[in-house]
Amino acid sequence: MGKPGEAPLYILSGTYEEVDPPHRLAFTWRWEEGGPGHDFESRVRVELRAVGEETELTVVHGGFPDDVAAAGYDEGWNTFLPKLIALFE
């Protein structure tokens, strides 16, 4: 971890399973350091679709061992995605 006052260090690992620009990206996800300490690999699929002049973003993250883990990741995505969207507004 970093020094007090620094942003925490997060290290993830995974494997790209599908790369179909600009439509889809699928990959595995495993926390290595700085995350919630889970010892499982999950899967993420990101899809982009043109809707008129805008782009629809769909994120599907699954493969969780239980509902508690799924709820934690849901909270994480719901915190991160609005920040991502704000970058493009």
DSSP file (Angstrom, degrees, kcal/mol; ACC not computed):
  #  RESIDUE AA STRUCTURE BP1 BP2  ACC     N-H-->O    O-->H-N    N-H-->O    O-->H-N    TCO  KAPPA ALPHA  PHI   PSI    X-CA   Y-CA   Z-CA
    1    1 A M              0   0    0      0, 0.0     6,-0.1     0, 0.0     9,-0.0   0.000 360.0 360.0 360.0 161.7    0.0    0.0    0.0
    2    2 A G        -     0   0    0      1,-0.2     3,-0.1     5,-0.2     7,-0.0  -0.049 360.0 -75.2 -80.2-175.3    1.0    3.6   -0.5
    3    3 A K    >   -     0   0    0      1,-0.2     3,-2.4     4,-0.1    -1,-0.2  -0.373  66.8 -73.8 -76.3 158.8    2.0    6.2    2.1
    4    4 A P  T 3  S+     0   0    0      0, 0.0    -1,-0.2     0, 0.0     3,-0.1  -0.301 123.9  23.2 -53.9 134.9   -0.7    7.9    4.3
    5    5 A G  T 3  S+     0   0    0      1,-0.4     2,-0.2    -3,-0.1    -2,-0.0   0.226  99.9 111.7  90.4 -13.3   -2.7   10.4    2.2
    6    6 A E  S <  S-     0   0    0     -3,-2.4    -1,-0.4     1,-0.1    -4,-0.1  -0.573  79.5 -96.1 -88.6 155.9   -1.8    8.6   -1.1
    7    7 A A        -     0   0    0     -2,-0.2    -5,-0.2     1,-0.1    -1,-0.1  -0.437  50.0-101.6 -65.3 142.8   -4.4    6.8   -3.2
    8    8 A P        -     0   0    0      0, 0.0     2,-0.5     0, 0.0    -1,-0.1  -0.293  32.4-116.9 -65.8 153.3   -4.4    3.0   -2.5
    9    9 A L        -     0   0    0     -3,-0.1     2,-0.5    26,-0.0    -3,-0.0  -0.816  29.1-168.5 -93.3 125.5   -2.7    0.7   -4.9
   10   10 A Y        -     0   0    0     -2,-0.5     2,-0.5    24,-0.1    24,-0.2  -0.968   2.5-171.1-116.0 126.4   -5.0   -1.8   -6.7
   11   11 A I  E     +A   33   0A   0     22,-2.9    21,-3.1    -2,-0.5    22,-2.0  -0.976   8.7 175.7-120.8 123.7   -3.5   -4.6   -8.6
   12   12 A L  E     -A   31   0A   0     -2,-0.5     2,-0.3    19,-0.2    19,-0.2  -0.854  10.3-161.9-120.0 155.6   -5.8   -6.8  -10.8
   13   13 A S  E     +A   30   0A   0     17,-2.6    17,-1.9    -2,-0.3     2,-0.3  -0.920  22.7 134.6-131.5 163.8   -5.0   -9.6  -13.1
   14   14 A G        -     0   0    0     -2,-0.3     2,-0.4    15,-0.2    15,-0.1  -0.973  42.4-107.4 174.2 177.1   -7.0  -11.2  -15.9
   15   15 A T        -     0   0    0     -2,-0.3    13,-1.9     0, 0.0     2,-0.4  -0.995  28.6-122.1-130.3 131.3   -7.1  -12.6  -19.4
   16   16 A Y  E     +B   27   0B   0     -2,-0.4    11,-0.3    11,-0.2     3,-0.1  -0.606  30.0 176.7 -70.8 126.5   -8.8  -11.0  -22.4
   17   17 A E  E     +     0   0B   0      9,-2.8     2,-0.3    -2,-0.4    10,-0.2   0.687  67.4  16.2-103.5 -26.3  -11.3  -13.5  -23.7
   18   18 A E  E     -B   26   0B   0      8,-1.8     8,-2.7     2,-0.0     2,-0.4  -0.954  55.4-179.1-151.9 129.8  -12.9  -11.5  -26.5
   19   19 A V  E     +B   25   0B   0     -2,-0.3     6,-0.2     6,-0.2    -3,-0.0  -0.952  15.3 157.6-130.4 110.3  -11.8   -8.3  -28.2
   20   20 A D  E >>  -B   24   0B   0      4,-3.0     3,-2.5    -2,-0.4     4,-2.1  -0.650  41.5-123.2-134.2  74.1  -14.2   -7.0  -30.8
   21   21 A P  T 34 S+     0   0    0      0, 0.0    -2,-0.1     0, 0.0     4,-0.0  -0.359  83.7   4.2 -66.4 142.7  -13.6   -3.3  -31.3
   22   22 A P  T 34 S+     0   0    0      0, 0.0     3,-0.1     0, 0.0    26,-0.1  -0.818 132.5  47.5 -98.3  29.7  -15.5   -1.1  -31.1
   23   23 A H  T <4 S+     0   0    0     -3,-2.5    25,-2.7     1,-0.3     2,-0.4   0.865 106.8  13.0 -99.9 -41.3  -18.4   -3.4  -29.9
   24   24 A R  E  <  -BC  20  47B   0     -4,-2.1    -4,-3.0    23,-0.2     2,-0.3  -0.993  40.7-178.1-149.0 145.4  -17.3   -5.8  -27.2
   25   25 A L  E     -BC  19  46B   0     21,-2.3    21,-3.2    -2,-0.4     2,-0.4  -0.972  12.9-178.4-140.5 127.2  -14.5   -6.5  -24.7
   26   26 A A  E     +BC  18  45B   0     -8,-2.7    -9,-2.8    -2,-0.3    -8,-1.8  -0.986  12.3 154.3-129.2 138.9  -14.7   -9.5  -22.4
   27   27 A F  E     -BC  16  44B   0     17,-2.6    17,-3.2    -2,-0.4   -11,-0.2  -0.987  40.2-106.4-156.5 160.3  -12.1  -10.5  -19.7
   28   28 A T  E     - C   0  43B   0    -13,-1.9     2,-0.4    -2,-0.3    15,-0.2  -0.552  31.4-151.7 -86.7 161.1  -11.5  -12.3  -16.5
   29   29 A W  E     + C   0  42B   0     13,-2.4    13,-2.6    -2,-0.2     2,-0.3  -0.992  20.4 164.6-140.6 125.3  -11.0  -10.3  -13.3
   30   30 A R  E     -A   13   0A   0    -17,-1.9   -17,-2.6    -2,-0.4     2,-0.3  -0.977  32.7-128.5-143.1 129.1   -9.0  -11.3  -10.2
   31   31 A W  E     +A   12   0A   0      9,-0.4   -19,-0.2    -2,-0.3     3,-0.1  -0.594  28.5 170.3 -73.2 132.1   -7.8   -9.1   -7.3
   32   32 A E  E     -     0   0A   0    -21,-3.1     2,-0.3     1,-0.4   -20,-0.2   0.713  66.3  -1.1-107.2 -38.7   -4.1   -9.5   -6.6
   33   33 A E  E    S+A   11   0A   0    -22,-2.0   -22,-2.9     1,-0.0    -1,-0.4  -0.987 120.2  16.7-155.2 142.0   -3.5   -6.6   -4.2
   34   34 A G  S    S+     0   0    0     -2,-0.3   -24,-0.1   -24,-0.2   -22,-0.1   0.383  93.3 105.2  83.6  -4.5   -5.5   -3.8   -2.6
   35   35 A G  S    S-     0   0    0    -24,-0.2    -1,-0.2     3,-0.1   -26,-0.0  -0.022  94.3 -68.2 -93.3-159.2   -8.9   -5.1   -3.3
   36   36 A P        -     0   0    0      0, 0.0    -1,-0.0     0, 0.0    -2,-0.0   0.452  68.9-109.5 -75.6   0.8  -11.5   -6.8   -1.0
   37   37 A G        +     0   0    0      1,-0.2     2,-0.1     0, 0.0    -3,-0.0   0.701  60.2 161.3  81.7  18.5   -9.3   -9.9   -0.6
   38   38 A H        -     0   0    0      1,-0.1    -1,-0.2     2,-0.1     2,-0.2  -0.448  32.8-152.2 -72.7 146.4  -11.5  -12.2   -2.6
   39   39 A D        +     0   0    0     -2,-0.1     2,-0.3    -9,-0.1    -1,-0.1  -0.468  61.5  87.4-116.8  59.5   -9.9  -15.4   -3.9
   40   40 A F        -     0   0    0     -2,-0.2     2,-0.5    -9,-0.1    -9,-0.4  -0.976  68.6-123.5-148.6 160.6  -12.0  -16.1   -7.0
   41   41 A E        -     0   0    0     -2,-0.3   -11,-0.2   -11,-0.1     2,-0.2  -0.923  29.2-174.7-108.2 130.9  -11.9  -15.1  -10.7
   42   42 A S  E     -C   29   0B   0    -13,-2.6   -13,-2.4    -2,-0.5     2,-0.4  -0.613  19.0-120.5-114.8 178.7  -15.0  -13.4  -12.2
   43   43 A R  E     -CD  28  62B   0     19,-2.6    19,-2.6   -15,-0.2     2,-0.4  -0.970  18.0-164.9-128.2 139.4  -15.8  -12.4  -15.7
   44   44 A V  E     -CD  27  61B   0    -17,-3.2   -17,-2.6    -2,-0.4     2,-0.4  -0.963   2.5-171.3-123.3 137.7  -16.6   -9.0  -17.2
   45   45 A R  E     -CD  26  60B   0     15,-2.6    15,-2.8    -2,-0.4     2,-0.5  -0.996   4.0-168.7-128.2 126.4  -18.2   -8.2  -20.5
   46   46 A V  E     -CD  25  59B   0    -21,-3.2   -21,-2.3    -2,-0.4     2,-0.4  -0.964   7.4-173.9-115.7 126.6  -18.4   -4.6  -21.8
   47   47 A E  E     -CD  24  58B   0     11,-2.8    11,-2.6    -2,-0.5     2,-0.4  -0.965   8.6-163.2-124.6 139.5  -20.5   -3.8  -24.8
   48   48 A L  E     + D   0  57B   0    -25,-2.7     2,-0.4    -2,-0.4     9,-0.2  -0.970  10.9 178.8-120.5 135.1  -20.9   -0.6  -26.7
   49   49 A R  E     - D   0  56B   0      7,-2.1     7,-3.5    -2,-0.4     2,-0.3  -0.992  28.7-122.1-141.2 129.9  -23.8    0.1  -29.1
   50   50 A A  E     - D   0  55B   0     -2,-0.4     2,-0.4     5,-0.2     5,-0.2  -0.521  26.5-178.9 -69.6 131.0  -24.6    3.2  -31.1
   51   51 A V  E >   - D   0  54B   0      3,-2.9     3,-2.1    -2,-0.3     2,-0.3  -0.848  62.3 -62.7-131.7  93.8  -28.0    4.7  -30.3
   52   52 A G  T 3  S-     0   0    0     -2,-0.4    -1,-0.1     1,-0.3     0, 0.0  -0.503 117.6 -17.5  63.9-126.0  -28.5    7.7  -32.5
   53   53 A E  T 3  S+     0   0    0     -2,-0.3    -1,-0.3    -3,-0.1     2,-0.2   0.401 130.8  71.2 -89.7   1.0  -25.8   10.2  -31.7
   54   54 A E  E <  S-D   51   0B   0     -3,-2.1    -3,-2.9    -5,-0.0     2,-0.4  -0.604  75.2-125.3-113.9 173.5  -25.1    8.5  -28.3
   55   55 A T  E     -D   50   0B   0     -5,-0.2     2,-0.5    -2,-0.2    -5,-0.2  -0.984  14.2-144.7-123.5 128.2  -23.4    5.3  -27.2
   56   56 A E  E     -D   49   0B   0     -7,-3.5    -7,-2.1    -2,-0.4     2,-0.5  -0.794  15.1-158.0 -90.8 129.6  -25.1    2.8  -24.9
   57   57 A L  E     -D   48   0B   0     -2,-0.5     2,-0.5    -9,-0.2    -9,-0.2  -0.935   9.2-174.8-111.0 126.5  -22.7    1.1  -22.5
   58   58 A T  E     -D   47   0B   0    -11,-2.6   -11,-2.8    -2,-0.5     2,-0.5  -0.986   1.9-171.7-122.0 128.2  -23.6   -2.3  -21.0
   59   59 A V  E     -D   46   0B   0     -2,-0.5     2,-0.5   -13,-0.2   -13,-0.2  -0.981   1.6-175.2-119.9 124.7  -21.4   -3.9  -18.3
   60   60 A V  E     +D   45   0B   0    -15,-2.8   -15,-2.6    -2,-0.5     2,-0.5  -0.981   4.0 179.0-120.2 121.3  -22.1   -7.5  -17.2
   61   61 A H  E     +D   44   0B   0     -2,-0.5     2,-0.2   -17,-0.2   -17,-0.2  -0.980  18.6 143.9-125.7 119.5  -20.0   -8.8  -14.4
   62   62 A G  E     +D   43   0B   0    -19,-2.6   -19,-2.6    -2,-0.5    -2,-0.0  -0.750  25.2  90.4-142.7-173.5  -20.6  -12.3  -13.1
   63   63 A G        +     0   0    0     -2,-0.2    -1,-0.1     1,-0.2   -22,-0.1   0.744  54.4 159.1  89.4  27.2  -19.2  -15.5  -11.8
   64   64 A F        -     0   0    0     -3,-0.1    -1,-0.2     1,-0.1     3,-0.1  -0.533  45.1-134.6 -84.0 148.9  -19.4  -14.6   -8.1
   65   65 A P  S    S-     0   0    0      0, 0.0     2,-0.3     0, 0.0    -1,-0.1   0.726  82.2  -3.0 -74.7 -20.0  -19.4  -17.2   -5.4
   66   66 A D  S  > S-     0   0    0      1,-0.1     4,-1.9     0, 0.0     5,-0.1  -0.972  75.4 -95.9-161.9 172.1  -22.3  -15.6   -3.5
   67   67 A D  H  > S+     0   0    0     -2,-0.3     4,-2.3     1,-0.2     5,-0.2   0.795 116.6  60.4 -68.1 -29.4  -24.7  -12.7   -3.3
   68   68 A V  H  > S+     0   0    0      2,-0.2     4,-1.7     1,-0.2    -1,-0.2   0.937 107.5  44.4 -65.0 -46.1  -22.6  -10.8   -0.9
   69   69 A A  H  > S+     0   0    0      1,-0.2     4,-1.9     2,-0.2     5,-0.2   0.919 112.6  52.4 -63.3 -43.3  -19.7  -10.7   -3.3
   70   70 A A  H  X S+     0   0    0     -4,-1.9     4,-2.4     1,-0.2    -1,-0.2   0.897 107.1  52.6 -60.1 -41.1  -22.0   -9.7   -6.2
   71   71 A A  H  X S+     0   0    0     -4,-2.3     4,-2.2     1,-0.2    -1,-0.2   0.873 107.1  52.8 -64.3 -37.3  -23.4   -6.9   -4.1
   72   72 A G  H  X S+     0   0    0     -4,-1.7     4,-1.9     2,-0.2    -1,-0.2   0.912 111.4  44.8 -64.9 -42.5  -20.0   -5.5   -3.4
   73   73 A Y  H  X S+     0   0    0     -4,-1.9     4,-2.7     2,-0.2     5,-0.2   0.876 110.3  55.4 -69.2 -37.1  -19.0   -5.4   -7.1
   74   74 A D  H  X S+     0   0    0     -4,-2.4     4,-2.3     1,-0.2    -2,-0.2   0.922 108.2  48.9 -59.3 -44.2  -22.4   -3.9   -8.0
   75   75 A E  H  X S+     0   0    0     -4,-2.2     4,-1.1     2,-0.2    -1,-0.2   0.908 110.6  51.4 -61.8 -42.1  -21.7   -1.1   -5.6
   76   76 A G  H >X S+     0   0    0     -4,-1.9     4,-2.5     1,-0.2     3,-0.6   0.934 111.5  45.3 -61.5 -48.0  -18.2   -0.6   -7.1
   77   77 A W  H 3X S+     0   0    0     -4,-2.7     4,-2.8     1,-0.2    -1,-0.2   0.889 110.3  54.9 -63.9 -38.5  -19.6   -0.4  -10.7
   78   78 A N  H 3< S+     0   0    0     -4,-2.3    -1,-0.2    -5,-0.2    -2,-0.2   0.708 112.7  43.9 -70.1 -18.2  -22.3    2.0   -9.6
   79   79 A T  H <X S+     0   0    0     -4,-1.1     4,-0.6    -3,-0.6    -2,-0.2   0.847 119.1  41.6 -85.9 -41.7  -19.7    4.2   -8.1
   80   80 A F  H >X S+     0   0    0     -4,-2.5     4,-1.9     1,-0.2     3,-0.6   0.914 105.0  60.3 -75.1 -45.7  -17.3    4.0  -11.0
   81   81 A L  H 3X S+     0   0    0     -4,-2.8     4,-2.7     1,-0.3     5,-0.2   0.862 100.6  53.1 -60.5 -41.4  -19.6    4.3  -14.0
   82   82 A P  H 3> S+     0   0    0      0, 0.0     4,-2.0     0, 0.0    -1,-0.3   0.875 109.6  51.4 -60.9 -33.2  -21.1    7.7  -13.3
   83   83 A K  H <X S+     0   0    0     -4,-0.6     4,-0.9    -3,-0.6    -2,-0.2   0.894 110.2  48.5 -67.5 -39.4  -17.5    9.1  -13.0
   84   84 A L  H >X S+     0   0    0     -4,-1.9     3,-0.7     1,-0.2     4,-0.5   0.932 111.1  49.8 -63.7 -46.2  -16.7    7.5  -16.4
   85   85 A I  H >< S+     0   0    0     -4,-2.7     3,-1.6     1,-0.2     4,-0.4   0.885 104.1  59.9 -60.9 -39.9  -19.8    9.0  -17.9
   86   86 A A  H >< S+     0   0    0     -4,-2.0     3,-0.8     1,-0.3    -1,-0.2   0.786  94.6  64.2 -62.1 -27.3  -19.0   12.5  -16.5
   87   87 A L  H << S+     0   0    0     -4,-0.9    -1,-0.3    -3,-0.7    -2,-0.2   0.762 106.4  43.9 -64.9 -24.4  -15.7   12.5  -18.4
   88   88 A F  T <<        0   0    0     -3,-1.6    -1,-0.2    -4,-0.5    -2,-0.2   0.407 360.0 360.0-104.0   0.6  -17.6   12.5  -21.7
   89   89 A E    <         0   0    0     -3,-0.8    -1,-0.2    -4,-0.4    -2,-0.1   0.454 360.0 360.0 -88.8 360.0  -20.3   15.1  -20.9
